[in-house]
Amino acid sequence: MRQLPLSGITVVSLEQAVAAPYATRQLADLGARVIKVERPGEGDFARRYDTTVHGHSSYFVWLNRSKESLTLDLKDPRGLEILRQLLDDADVFVQNLAPGAADRLGLDTGTLTERHPRLIPCTISGYGTTGPWAGRKSYDLLVQCQTGLVSLTGTADEAARVGISVADIAAGMYAYSGILTALYTRATTGRTHPVEVSLFEALAEWMGQPAYYTRYGGTQPARLGTQHATIAPYGAFPTADGRQVLFSIQNEREWAVLCAEFLDRPALTDDPRFATGSQRVAHRDELNAIVAERIARSDAVDVLADLERIGIACAGVNDVAAFLDHPVLAARGRWQEVAVPGATVQALLPPADLAGVPARMDPVPDVGEHTDAILAGLGRTRDDIDALRADAVI
């Protein structure tokens, strides 16, 4: 079997939805054995978010490749005993259960570190396990609202949620990096450090720039659709053929080049309304009118060619279908087939390429697909397994 960086590491995850599965899938990508504990019968409720991928949920297919699925009823003492047996030899335990659920099962961090001194527990919560909101349930959009992200997203007339599960993804990324750090620390010092991440604090970190801008500027950045709140010109403009082109000016050199070689108005460089970045933002409407008139005279392909020729960063505004056919993904071989129950799908390779290390792209498991093999590995006999299944423990 190929040796990947986390080969030999076992992760047991009592996970659901997005944040924890995203963290553990990235560990699986690096070769960790990830045992996903699911409810008997129905499994992770994210399996039923939709049925668009050959009858499977798009969320679940994205988040759960290369894992083993074990079904356990943890309300039954026999199911909980199996989980504890798995933890005896595990390196990492990840859970994102509802507030208080892990404590009721005896799976809180204090109990786990006492029983399993080498285990790295990772807790993913909504608002942290302490503090006034520790008992609150939390979902992605709630956190987008609580951090103020929704107030920054959309148009001047209407706020909007970010179109992906950005709070869940942020929490999953910090859980992943926290676990890697804890594994490294254990390997180099012998000490284990539990990891805790909340959706709220993960997204709060990503809100750093608007937080500073608001605290020290007195007002928050404006909600401007594709325009940038603190840089101008920066945004999408319609072209003669009905498409949109987005471009960005990052410095005074680029502004001078844009004026002289794209707008054909070199005198704008010295216009006091546009002489600095702050002035361009202050006179955004006047500036955008000049830019929009120029772009509206040409088709998108010509606008992009002209901007690229003079070194201005630019792009067409793709929909998801265009993204799927993006030439960069095709030319760099980023798509690879992954098996799902009853079919195969195209999946993107992990974004971090490690030289000489092949990507792990193993199948997405069916509910409980590996239950029998995992229990047999724990020493359970066929009769034991059959009895547990008859009692709906697995």
VMD Tcl script that draws the C-alpha trace (Angstrom):
set ca {
  {0.00 0.00 0.00}
  {1.31 3.46 -0.90}
  {2.72 5.47 1.98}
  {1.09 8.84 2.41}
  {2.12 11.45 5.00}
  {-0.54 10.40 7.55}
  {-0.39 6.66 6.91}
  {-0.62 4.93 10.29}
  {-2.75 7.66 11.85}
  {-6.28 6.59 12.85}
  {-9.04 9.16 13.18}
  {-12.42 8.30 14.70}
  {-15.04 10.89 13.89}
  {-18.50 11.30 15.30}
  {-19.42 13.78 12.61}
  {-22.28 15.22 10.65}
  {-23.06 18.02 8.18}
  {-20.03 19.96 6.86}
  {-17.43 21.30 9.32}
  {-16.14 18.08 10.90}
  {-16.45 15.98 7.72}
  {-14.42 18.61 5.84}
  {-11.65 18.48 8.44}
  {-11.49 14.68 8.45}
  {-11.69 14.35 4.67}
  {-8.53 16.42 4.41}
  {-6.85 14.11 6.93}
  {-8.01 11.16 4.82}
  {-6.60 12.86 1.71}
  {-3.19 12.69 3.41}
  {-3.52 9.00 4.20}
  {-5.12 8.88 7.64}
  {-7.55 6.07 8.32}
  {-10.81 7.88 9.04}
  {-13.59 5.85 10.67}
  {-16.81 7.79 10.31}
  {-19.37 6.83 12.96}
  {-22.95 7.16 11.69}
  {-26.45 6.40 12.91}
  {-27.71 2.91 11.98}
  {-29.94 3.04 8.93}
  {-30.00 6.75 8.11}
  {-26.37 7.75 8.68}
  {-25.09 11.31 8.57}
  {-28.09 13.57 7.87}
  {-26.00 15.32 5.17}
  {-26.56 12.19 3.07}
  {-30.10 13.50 2.52}
  {-29.45 17.18 1.78}
  {-30.10 16.46 -1.90}
  {-29.98 13.56 -4.39}
  {-28.27 15.22 -7.36}
  {-25.11 13.08 -7.64}
  {-26.34 9.73 -8.95}
  {-28.88 9.68 -6.13}
  {-26.40 10.88 -3.50}
  {-26.05 14.24 -1.77}
  {-23.62 16.70 -3.39}
  {-22.49 17.72 0.11}
  {-21.85 14.15 1.21}
  {-19.95 13.17 -1.93}
  {-17.73 16.24 -1.61}
  {-16.90 15.69 2.07}
  {-16.60 11.96 2.63}
  {-14.34 10.22 0.14}
  {-11.59 7.90 1.41}
  {-13.41 7.18 4.69}
  {-14.78 4.02 6.33}
  {-18.39 4.09 7.53}
  {-19.29 2.38 10.80}
  {-22.86 2.48 12.09}
  {-23.37 2.55 15.88}
  {-26.27 3.38 18.17}
  {-24.41 5.25 20.89}
  {-27.48 5.37 23.11}
  {-27.07 1.62 23.51}
  {-24.24 0.78 25.95}
  {-22.96 -1.86 23.52}
  {-22.55 0.73 20.78}
  {-20.79 3.13 23.12}
  {-18.47 0.34 24.27}
  {-17.47 -0.35 20.65}
  {-16.65 3.33 20.17}
  {-14.53 3.36 23.32}
  {-12.71 0.27 22.11}
  {-11.89 2.05 18.86}
  {-10.59 5.05 20.77}
  {-8.14 2.83 22.68}
  {-6.01 2.64 19.51}
  {-7.00 5.90 17.80}
  {-4.82 8.97 17.42}
  {-7.55 11.58 16.90}
  {-11.21 11.86 17.85}
  {-13.33 14.50 16.13}
  {-16.91 15.38 17.03}
  {-19.35 18.14 16.14}
  {-22.42 16.92 18.00}
  {-25.13 19.22 19.32}
  {-24.24 21.17 22.49}
  {-23.97 18.87 25.52}
  {-24.35 15.61 23.57}
  {-20.69 14.56 23.89}
  {-20.73 15.27 27.62}
  {-23.81 13.08 28.10}
  {-22.04 10.22 26.33}
  {-18.87 10.58 28.40}
  {-17.01 11.81 25.30}
  {-16.07 15.22 26.65}
  {-12.45 16.32 26.38}
  {-11.66 15.84 30.07}
  {-12.94 12.26 30.18}
  {-11.26 11.34 26.90}
  {-7.82 12.67 27.86}
  {-8.00 10.83 31.19}
  {-8.97 7.50 29.59}
  {-6.82 7.86 26.46}
  {-3.70 9.95 27.24}
  {-2.31 9.76 23.67}
  {-5.62 10.65 22.00}
  {-6.07 14.11 20.46}
  {-9.72 15.11 20.93}
  {-11.07 17.78 18.58}
  {-14.35 19.51 19.37}
  {-16.14 21.61 16.75}
  {-18.96 23.72 18.15}
  {-21.09 26.66 17.13}
  {-20.03 29.30 19.65}
  {-17.48 27.50 21.85}
  {-17.92 25.09 24.74}
  {-17.83 27.89 27.34}
  {-19.38 31.33 27.45}
  {-22.96 32.57 27.26}
  {-23.78 30.90 23.95}
  {-22.21 27.50 24.61}
  {-25.61 25.81 24.67}
  {-26.90 27.29 21.43}
  {-27.32 25.27 18.27}
  {-25.62 26.84 15.30}
  {-25.68 26.50 11.53}
  {-23.67 28.15 8.81}
  {-26.06 30.96 7.89}
  {-26.69 31.81 11.54}
  {-22.97 32.37 11.97}
  {-22.75 34.39 8.75}
  {-25.40 36.64 10.31}
  {-23.80 36.83 13.77}
  {-20.34 37.77 12.46}
  {-21.74 40.52 10.26}
  {-20.73 38.80 7.03}
  {-24.25 38.94 5.60}
  {-24.28 42.72 6.15}
  {-21.26 42.98 3.83}
  {-22.54 40.68 1.09}
  {-25.02 41.56 -1.63}
  {-26.03 44.88 -3.14}
  {-26.81 48.27 -1.65}
  {-30.50 47.31 -1.74}
  {-30.32 43.79 -0.34}
  {-28.01 41.73 1.88}
  {-27.22 38.14 0.91}
  {-25.67 35.01 2.31}
  {-22.38 33.82 0.87}
  {-23.26 31.15 -1.67}
  {-21.21 28.38 -0.02}
  {-21.04 27.12 3.59}
  {-18.24 29.52 4.44}
  {-18.51 29.30 8.26}
  {-18.47 25.50 8.15}
  {-15.54 25.51 5.74}
  {-13.59 27.96 7.90}
  {-14.15 25.81 11.00}
  {-13.19 22.66 9.10}
  {-9.95 24.26 7.91}
  {-8.95 25.39 11.40}
  {-9.84 21.99 12.87}
  {-7.68 20.36 10.19}
  {-4.69 22.62 10.81}
  {-5.17 22.36 14.58}
  {-5.14 18.57 14.42}
  {-2.01 18.57 12.24}
  {-0.32 20.88 14.74}
  {-1.34 18.65 17.66}
  {-0.05 15.55 15.85}
  {3.27 17.27 15.17}
  {3.55 18.40 18.79}
  {2.80 14.91 20.06}
  {5.40 13.43 17.70}
  {8.12 15.91 18.70}
  {7.43 16.42 22.41}
  {5.20 13.53 23.49}
  {2.58 15.97 24.76}
  {-1.01 15.91 23.57}
  {-3.11 19.02 23.20}
  {-6.88 18.86 22.67}
  {-8.19 21.01 19.83}
  {-11.31 23.17 19.96}
  {-12.77 25.22 17.09}
  {-16.06 27.09 16.85}
  {-17.79 28.14 13.66}
  {-18.27 31.63 15.10}
  {-14.61 32.19 16.00}
  {-13.37 30.65 12.75}
  {-15.46 33.04 10.66}
  {-14.68 35.89 13.06}
  {-11.02 35.50 12.08}
  {-11.97 35.83 8.41}
  {-13.82 39.04 9.28}
  {-10.57 40.68 10.43}
  {-10.25 43.36 7.73}
  {-13.82 44.71 7.93}
  {-13.58 44.53 11.73}
  {-10.51 46.81 11.77}
  {-12.02 49.08 9.13}
  {-15.22 49.49 11.15}
  {-13.65 49.87 14.60}
  {-11.10 52.47 13.54}
  {-12.89 54.07 10.61}
  {-16.24 54.59 12.27}
  {-18.35 52.96 9.55}
  {-18.35 49.49 8.07}
  {-17.42 48.80 4.43}
  {-20.30 49.44 2.04}
  {-22.24 46.59 0.42}
  {-21.54 46.99 -3.31}
  {-22.21 43.73 -5.14}
  {-19.12 42.89 -7.21}
  {-17.51 46.26 -6.48}
  {-14.79 46.42 -3.83}
  {-15.62 48.50 -0.77}
  {-12.15 50.05 -0.38}
  {-10.56 49.86 -3.87}
  {-11.67 51.49 -7.14}
  {-11.97 50.72 -9.93}
  {-12.54 47.11 -8.90}
  {-15.63 45.26 -10.03}
  {-17.62 43.77 -12.87}
  {-18.84 45.79 -15.85}
  {-21.14 44.74 -18.73}
  {-19.67 44.39 -22.21}
  {-21.21 44.97 -25.63}
  {-22.11 41.28 -26.05}
  {-24.01 41.05 -22.75}
  {-21.26 39.40 -20.72}
  {-19.42 40.84 -17.73}
  {-15.74 41.47 -17.18}
  {-14.24 42.07 -13.74}
  {-10.94 43.83 -13.28}
  {-8.92 45.36 -10.46}
  {-6.54 48.30 -10.11}
  {-4.15 47.67 -7.22}
  {-1.67 50.57 -7.40}
  {-0.86 53.91 -9.01}
  {1.24 52.38 -11.78}
  {-1.69 50.24 -12.91}
  {-4.03 53.24 -12.70}
  {-1.76 55.28 -14.98}
  {-1.52 52.42 -17.49}
  {-5.29 51.94 -17.48}
  {-5.89 55.64 -18.15}
  {-3.35 55.87 -20.96}
  {-3.71 52.56 -22.74}
  {-7.24 51.33 -22.09}
  {-9.41 54.34 -21.37}
  {-7.41 56.52 -23.81}
  {-7.62 59.36 -21.29}
  {-4.11 59.85 -19.82}
  {-5.14 63.15 -18.23}
  {-7.29 61.23 -15.73}
  {-4.09 60.21 -13.96}
  {-3.73 63.77 -12.67}
  {-7.44 64.44 -12.12}
  {-7.73 65.33 -8.40}
  {-10.90 63.24 -8.14}
  {-8.90 60.10 -8.97}
  {-5.34 60.97 -7.93}
  {-5.19 58.50 -5.01}
  {-6.87 55.25 -4.08}
  {-8.96 56.96 -1.42}
  {-10.08 59.66 -3.87}
  {-11.05 57.07 -6.44}
  {-13.21 55.33 -3.84}
  {-14.76 58.66 -2.81}
  {-15.65 59.39 -6.45}
  {-16.51 55.81 -7.36}
  {-19.74 56.65 -9.23}
  {-18.03 59.14 -11.54}
  {-15.12 56.78 -12.14}
  {-17.36 53.77 -12.77}
  {-19.33 55.75 -15.35}
  {-16.12 56.43 -17.31}
  {-15.00 52.78 -17.11}
  {-18.44 51.39 -17.92}
  {-18.76 53.54 -21.06}
  {-15.43 52.27 -22.38}
  {-16.12 48.60 -21.62}
  {-19.64 48.74 -23.08}
  {-18.13 49.57 -26.49}
  {-16.37 46.18 -26.86}
  {-17.15 42.49 -26.63}
  {-15.87 40.61 -23.59}
  {-13.13 38.77 -25.44}
  {-11.67 42.05 -26.71}
  {-11.90 43.77 -23.31}
  {-10.10 40.86 -21.67}
  {-7.42 40.82 -24.36}
  {-6.81 44.56 -24.02}
  {-6.59 44.42 -20.23}
  {-4.30 41.40 -20.25}
  {-2.03 43.06 -22.82}
  {-1.38 46.02 -20.51}
  {-0.95 43.85 -17.40}
  {-4.25 44.51 -15.62}
  {-5.68 41.55 -13.66}
  {-9.07 40.65 -15.13}
  {-11.51 37.80 -15.62}
  {-14.86 36.95 -17.09}
  {-17.63 36.34 -14.56}
  {-18.28 32.60 -14.80}
  {-21.27 30.60 -13.73}
  {-20.66 27.18 -12.15}
  {-20.98 25.36 -15.48}
  {-18.20 27.51 -16.94}
  {-16.06 26.86 -13.87}
  {-16.46 23.10 -14.38}
  {-15.03 23.48 -17.89}
  {-12.27 25.86 -16.86}
  {-9.16 25.38 -19.02}
  {-6.80 25.61 -16.03}
  {-8.48 22.65 -14.32}
  {-8.39 20.61 -17.53}
  {-4.81 21.47 -18.51}
  {-3.47 20.79 -15.02}
  {-5.32 17.48 -14.71}
  {-7.20 18.50 -11.57}
  {-10.21 16.26 -12.16}
  {-10.07 12.60 -11.14}
  {-12.67 9.88 -10.91}
  {-13.92 8.84 -7.47}
  {-16.32 5.97 -6.82}
  {-19.63 6.52 -5.07}
  {-22.08 3.71 -4.34}
  {-23.32 2.55 -7.75}
  {-21.41 5.06 -9.89}
  {-18.32 7.22 -10.34}
  {-18.00 11.00 -10.22}
  {-15.45 13.62 -11.17}
  {-13.77 15.12 -8.11}
  {-11.12 17.82 -7.75}
  {-7.72 16.81 -6.43}
  {-6.74 18.34 -3.07}
  {-5.37 21.85 -3.71}
  {-2.06 21.35 -1.87}
  {0.29 19.33 -4.08}
  {3.10 17.57 -2.23}
  {5.92 16.71 -4.64}
  {6.24 12.96 -5.08}
  {3.12 12.21 -3.02}
  {0.14 10.84 -4.99}
  {-3.31 12.12 -4.16}
  {-5.58 9.73 -2.30}
  {-8.97 9.64 -4.00}
  {-10.67 6.53 -2.57}
  {-14.43 5.81 -2.69}
  {-17.23 7.57 -0.85}
  {-18.70 4.94 1.53}
  {-22.25 3.70 1.72}
  {-23.93 3.85 5.13}
  {-22.28 1.26 7.39}
  {-20.29 -0.21 4.51}
  {-17.30 -1.05 6.71}
  {-19.13 -1.99 9.90}
  {-18.54 -5.73 9.69}
  {-14.87 -5.40 8.79}
  {-14.19 -2.88 11.57}
  {-15.94 -5.01 14.18}
  {-14.13 -8.14 13.01}
  {-10.88 -6.18 13.40}
  {-11.89 -5.54 17.02}
  {-12.25 -9.28 17.58}
  {-16.02 -9.58 17.24}
  {-17.29 -12.90 15.90}
  {-19.85 -13.35 13.16}
  {-22.45 -14.29 15.77}
  {-21.64 -11.15 17.79}
  {-22.03 -8.95 14.75}
  {-25.27 -10.58 13.69}
  {-26.71 -10.13 17.21}
  {-25.75 -6.45 17.25}
  {-27.41 -5.94 13.88}
  {-30.56 -7.77 14.97}
  {-30.82 -5.40 17.94}
  {-30.20 -2.33 15.70}
  {-27.03 -1.45 17.59}
  {-25.19 -1.32 14.23}
}
mol new
graphics top color blue
foreach p $ca { graphics top sphere $p radius 0.5 }
foreach p [lrange $ca 0 end-1] q [lrange $ca 1 end] { graphics top cylinder $p $q radius 0.2 }
display resetview
